[in-house]
C-alpha cells in the first residue's frame, strides 16, 4: 500500500527502541508468541504497523501502514509503541501524518494492555493537532474497532477505498439484523463520516493534493475576493486557470534542503500583494472585478428579485472559477450532511490553498453549520485562509431542523468565525437571509455582488410580522435597506464586487 502512494520514491522505515516483553505477552496467553511468529513468517513484518518517512507527489510526510495479515492488523502494546512513535516523528519533523489503516481493533491476547493503547494514540494525535500538523487517514478493508475510532476517524481528513468495511463494530460483534451498508465506505460517506471514497488508481493524486492543501504552511495570503460572474449564457470576462496549471504548482517538490519544510507553498506562488490584498476602492462599486459595472438594483424589491433569479451564478460556478482543484470535506462527523452547503479546501492557480464554505441557495440545515464550523476550525488550526460564499434564504426552520439542534449548530458556526485567527473573506453572491447567512459572514471583510441582498429578515416575513398587506412588501424591502449599495453605506459590506 505504501508503494502505491510513494511510487519509486524511497520510503525509509523507522522503528521504536525495543523493550523486553514477557513470554506470551502481558497476560501470559498460551500460544501468543507462536501466533506472532507465524504472522511474522507469513507477512515478513515484526508487528501489525510499519511507519517511516516518504514522499507522495513530491510532498514529504510520515507514513504509517497497518498490515492486516499480521494478527488482523490488531493493536497491542508493541503496535502502540510504533503508532505513538510515528506521531512523535511527525511532530518532531513537522511533517503531515498519513495513516493507511486496516485493522480489526484491539488485540485480545493482550487484554486491557492492548485496549489502553487507544488512549496513547489519542494523546499523540492531540499533541500533533495542537502543533498544527495535519493528519490524513486512508481507511481500507476492513477498518473496525479502536483503530477506526482513533487513527481513522480521528484524522482531519478521511479517505476510504471503495467497498471497504468501516465501523466501530466488527462483522462478528454486530447485531444479526444490522444493515451492512451502514458499515461500508459508501454508507459512512452518506452519513458524513468519510470525506471521499477514492478508487485506488486515483488515490496517489488525491493524497498529494491533500498534503499540499493542508501543509504545514508558513504565512499564507488571505483569500482574494472572487470576481463577480455573469449570468448563465454570458461569456466570462477572463479565462480561468485549469487543473493542469495548478497541478504544476501542487506537484512541485518542496525544498529538499529541509525535510520539515515539505508543506511550504511552491516557490512560484504569488505574493500577498497580488493575491491577498484588499480590493481597490474599498467601499465602492467595482471593487474587485474587471469589465463594465452592472446596474445596481433601484429598489429593495428588485434586489430581492435579482438575488432569487434562477439564472444567477451559484456557489458551484464561483468555486469552479476560484479553484482549478477542489478537495471536498463531507459531513459534520455527527451523522449528518447538507447537500446545500459545500465545504473543503481549494487550490488556487498559484498553488495557494484556501478553505471554502459555500451556501448553495437553499435553507442551511444544522449539519451544514456543523460542517462549516468543522472546516473553519481545521483551516484555522493549519493556518489556511477561509473563503465563505453566502447564499441562503435563511436557516432551515422545520421541526426536523429543530430536533437536529439548529440553534446550537448556528451558534457553533458563529463561534468558529469569531475565534478564527486566519483571515476570513466573505462574498454574498445571492440571498443573505438573516442569522442563517450572517453566521458564515466575516465581521470585517464581507463583500457583495450586484445580484445580492442581505437583510435582518425576508421582506415578506417582515411585512407579515408588521401586519402589513402583501402589497406593501416592496415598501418594506426598501425600509430594510438590503440592497448592495445600502450595505456598503451602512458599513456592513466593504465593496460591491463587479
N, C-alpha and C positions, 0 to 999 in steps of 0.2 A: 504493500500500500504506500509506503514511503517513496519507493521508486516511481510509482505512478505520478506523484506530485513533483518530485525533485528532478526526474529525468536523469540526464547524465551528470548533473551537478552532484558533487560529493556530499555524503551525509557522514558526519563524524559522531560516532556513538560515545556517550558518556555513561559512567557507572558510579553509583554512590560507594563510599567506603564500605567494605564488607564488615559484618559484625556476626558474632557467633550466634547460632540458633540451637535450641535444644533438640535432641533426637525426636523425630516425628512431630516437630512443631511445638508450640506453647501448650497444647492440650495433650501431647503425647498420643496423638491419634494414630492408631496402629495402621501401618501401611502408607502413611502420608509421604515419607521420604521416598519410598519406592514409586509412588504415583508421580512425584516430582521428577524423578529420574526418567521415567517413561515419557513424560511430557517433554523433557529436555531432549531426549533422543529423537522424538517424533518431530519437533519443531526446530531444533537447533538453537533454541533460546534457553537462558537460565531462569527466566521469570516471564510473567504474562505481559510485561510492559518493557518496551525499548524506548530510549529517549536520547536526544543529542541535538546537534545544530545542523542546519541545512539551509537550502535556498529554494524558494518556489517563485518562478517567474522573475528571478533576479532580486527577490526580497528575502533577506536573511531572517530566520526565525528559529525558535526552539520547537522541535517536533517530538511528540510522544505518540507511540502507537501501541495499541493492545494487540496481543497475539491470542486470538480466541482458542487456537489449538492447544494452548498451554492451560490446562485445567479450566477451560471455558472462559479464559480471559478474566478470571476471578481476582478479587483484591484480597491480598493477605498482607502480613507485615512487611515482607521484602518488596511487595508491589507498592505499598505506601511509601517506603524509602525512596523508590525510584520516582514516583509521582511527585512527591514533595521536592526532590532534588531537581526535577525538571522545572517546576515552578520557580525554585530559587535561582536556577541558571538563567531563566528568562528575566528575573528581577535584577540579577547582578549585571547582566549584559544589556539590559533594557531592550530586549527583543520580544516581539509578539510570540505568544504561545499557541501552537497549532496542535490540537489533540485529535487523533484518529481513533475513535472509540468503538470497541466491540467487546462486550463483557456481559457475563451473566449475573454479576453482582459480587457480594462478599463471599469469601472462601469459608465454607462450613468447617473444614478441618482445623481452622484456627479460631473458631468461635468468636467471642466478643473482642478478642485482639484484632481479628480481621475487620469486624464492624466499625471499630473506633478509627480505622484508617480514613473513614469518610470525614471525620472531624479534622484530621490532619490535612486532608486535601482541601476542605472548605476553608481552613485558616490560611493555607498557602495561596488559594485563589483570592481571598480577601486582601492579602498583602500585595498581590500583583495588581489588583483593581485599584487599591489606594495609591499605587505608584503611577497610575495612568498607562499601564501596559495592557494592550488588548488581548483577548482570549477568543479563539475560534475553535469550534468543535465540528468535526465531520463524523456523524454517527452512522455506523454500519450495522450489518445484520449479524447477530442481534445486539441491541444496546438496552439493557434492562437493569433493574435493581439500583443499588447505590452508585454504580458507575454512571448511570444516566442522571441520577439526582445530584451529582456533584460535577464531575468533569464534563458531562454532556450538557444537561440543561442549565448548568451554572455558567456557561460561556456567554460572552457578549453576543456572538453570532452563532447560530446553529444551522448547519447544512446537513442534509440527510441524503443517503443513497436511495434510489427508488426501490420500493418493496421491503425496505429494512424493517425488522421488528423492533419497535421502540416503545418503552413504557416502564414505569416503576415495577409493575408486576410482571414477572416472567411467565412463560407459557404454562408452567406446571403449577403455578400458585394462583391463577386467576379463577374467578367463578366459572363454572362449567358453561353457563349461557352467555358469557361475555362476548361482545361484538368484536371480532378480530380486527375490523377496520380501525377501531379506536387505538389499537396498538401498532399501527403501521405508520410508516413515514408519511404517507399521504393523509392518514387520519390525524396525525399530530400536526401536520401543516394546516389542515382545515380547522383545527382547534386553536391555532395561533401559537403553538409550542415550538414550531420549526420555521425558520425563515425562508428556506427554499429546499426543494427536492431537486438534486442535481445529478444528472447521469454521469457515470464515471468518465466518459470521454470529454466532458465539459468541466470536470472538477478542478483541474490544474489552473485553468484560466480564471474560474470563479474565485478560487482561493488567492491567486495572485492579485486580482483586483481588490479583494477584501483586505489583504495585507497592506496594499498601497493606501487604501482609503482610511484604515484605522490607525496606521502609524506604528510606532510613536512618531510624532512630528515636533519640529521646532515651531516657532510662532508662525501661524498661518494668517493670511489676509482675510478680512471679513468677506462674507458672500456678497458679490455685487448685486445691485438691484436689477432684476431681469428687465429686458426690454419689453415694451408692450407689443402684443401680437395682433395682427389684423384679423378681422372676422373671417370665418371659413370661406374659401373661394378666392380670397385676395392673396397675391404673392407676398412672401416675407420680404422685408427691406434688405436684409443681407443674408448670405448663405451661412448656415450654422456649421460648426465643425462636426465631422463624422467620427464614428468609433475608431477608425484607423488612425486618425490624428491623435486622439488621446491614448491609444494603445502604445504609441511610441514613447509617450511620457510615462505611462504606467509601468512598462516593462524595462525602462532604462535602469540598469543596475545601480544600486546605491554606491556611495563612495567606499571602495574596497579597503581603504586605509584603516577604517574603524568599523568593526562588525556591528557595534552597538548603534551606529547611525543608519542602519539599513532602512528605517522607515521614513527618512527625511524626504522632503519633496524633491522632484527632479531638478537638476541644475538649470534646465531650460525654462523653469516655471517663471511666470510673470511676477512683477514686483507689486507691492501693495498699492503703490500709486496708480498702477494700471488696472488692477482688478478689484481692489477693496476700498478705493477712495469714495468719499461722498459724491453723489451726483452733482453735476454743475447746477448752479442756480437753485440751491435747495429751497424748497417752499414755493417754487413757481412751476408753471406748466412746462412740459417739455424737458423735464429734468434729466432723464437718463436715456433718451431714445434718439432716433435719427428719423429724418424724413419730415413730412408735414404733420402739424399738430392737429389731432382730431378735434372736432367740435365738441365742446362740453355741454352737458345737459342744461337746458334752460330752466327746468323746474325739478322739484323733488320727484314728482310722478314720473317724469321722463327718465331720471336717474335710475329709479327702481325698474322701470320697463327695460332699459338697456341692460341692466345687470341680469335680468331674468330672460333675456333674449337667448333662445337655444343656439343661435348662430355664433354667439360669443365664444372666444377661445377658453378652454377649460384647463384644469391643472395638468392633465396629461400632455397637452400641447406645450405648456410652459416648461414642464420638466424635460421634455424631449429637446426643446430649444436650448435649455441651460446645460444639459449634461449628455454628452455622447455616450457615456457609460453610466447606468443606474444599477444600484445594488439594493434591492428592496429588503426592508425589515418587515416581518409579517407577524401580526398578532400582539396581544397585550400580555402574554405569558400568564394569563389568568383564565384561559379557556375561551377568550373572545376575539373576534375580528370585526372590522368595519370596512366593507368594500368602498365606502365613500370617503375614506381618508388614506392617503398614501404616505408611507414613511420609508426612510432608508438613507443611504449615502450615495451621492453622485460625484463623478469625476468630471471636472471641467476640461475644456480643450487644452489648457495649460498643465493638466495633471493634478491641480489642487483639488482636494476633497471638500465637499460641503455636505452636511446632513440636511435633509429636507423633510418637512411635514406639510402636506398639501391636502386641503379640503377640496372635494370634487363637486360641490354644489348641492349636496344632499344634507339633511339634518345629521349632525355628527353624533354618533352613539357613544355610550360610555367606554366601550372597548377602544374606540378611536382615540379618545382623550388619553386613555391609559397608554396606548401605543405611542402617542405623541410624546407623552412625558418620558416614556422609556427611551425614545430616540434622542430627545433633547438632553437628558441626563448622561446618556452614553457619549454624545458628542462633547458635552461639557467636560466630562472626565478625561477625554482623549485630546482635548484642545482643538476640536474641529468646529469651525463656524457653522451657524444654522441659518437656513432659509425657510421661512414659512409662507405658504400661499393661502390666503384666507378667501373662502368662498362657501358660505353656508347660510341658509335662511335662519339658522339657529340650531341649538342643541336639540336632539331628539327628546320629545316630551311625552311619549306614550307610556303606558303603565309598565311595559317591559323594561323601558329605559330607567324608570324609577327603581324597579326591583334590582336592576343591574348596577345601581349606585351612581346615577347621573351626577348628583351634586358632588359627591366625593371625587369622581373622576375629573370633573371640570376644575374643582379646587386643586387637584394634583397637577393639572396642566398649567394653571396659573402659577403654582409654586415652582414648577420646573423652569418656566420662563423667568420668573423673578429671581431665582437663585443662579441662573446661568452666568458664568464668568466669561464665556466666549461671546463674541458679537452675534446678535440675532438680527437678521434682516427680514422684514415682512413686506409683502406686496399683496394688497387687496385686489383681486382680479375679477370679482363679481359681487355677490351679496355678502355684506358684513352684518349678519343678523345677531345683534345684542351680545350678551356674555358668551354665547357659544362660539362667536367669532373672536371676540376680544381675548379669550383665554389663550389663543395661539398667536396673538399680535405682540410685536416688540413695543415696549412702552416708549422708546425714544428713537426708533428707526423704522417707522411704518410709512409706506408709500402706497399710492393708489393709482389705478388706471382710470381712464376717462369713462370706462364702462362699468364702474363700480359705485357702490354706496356703502356707508357704514352708519348704523343707527342704533339707538338705545332699544328700539322696538320696531317691528314692521309697521308701516303706516296704517294698514288695515286693522291691526290689533290695537294700535293706539287710538284710532277713531272709535273702535268698539268700546274700549275702556272708558273713553270720554263721552260715551253715549251720543256720538255724532252719527249723522246719516251717512250711508255709503258714499253719497255724492260729495262728501266733504273729505274724503280720503286724500285727494290731491292737495288740498289746502293744508291738511295735517302733515303730509310729507314735506311741504315747504317749511312749515314751522319747525320740523325736526332738524332742518339744516343738515341733510345727509348727503348732499351732492359732493363730488370730489373737490370742487373749489371751496365748498363750505368747510370741508375737513381740513384743508390747508389753512384757511383763515382762522379756524378755531385752534390751530396748533396740534390737532390730532394726527395729521399726516405731514410729512416733511416735503413731499412733492407729488405732483401728478406726472406719472411716467408715460411717455409717448413714444 
